[in-house]
Amino acid sequence: MAARKRLREMKPQAADTRPVSEIVGELRRNLPTSDYREQSLRIHGLICAKCAREFEAKDRNLLTVHHKDGNHRNNPPDGSNWENLCVYCHDDEHSRGGLGEYYRKARA
């Protein structure tokens, strides 16, 4: 009931007449930035957690950060939700769900 009362007491705001691209740009600029990739590489090293391939600094672009729980917003500073995967293992990790679903449907 209190929420409805607050809604009734709210005054309407004037419509924003700026172009959508300007509003989106402002929203993007104000997003909190977190360089979790660099943090993960520093914590876990330049090694793929799945195939154990080691990378040199010049090849670090071949390593990606995989979020274990699938939530890209869950970025704890201790890196407990991250694992560094090479681009091949990361692709394999994300394709497994689709492949499993395909086989499940085929058996049904």
Secondary structure, DSSP 4 states (H G I P E B T S, - for coil): -HHHHHHHHPPPPPPP-S-HHHHHHHHHHTSPP--HHHHHHHHH-SB-TTT--B--GGGGGGEEEEETTS-TT---TT-TTEEEEEHHHHHHHHHHHHHHHHHHHHH-
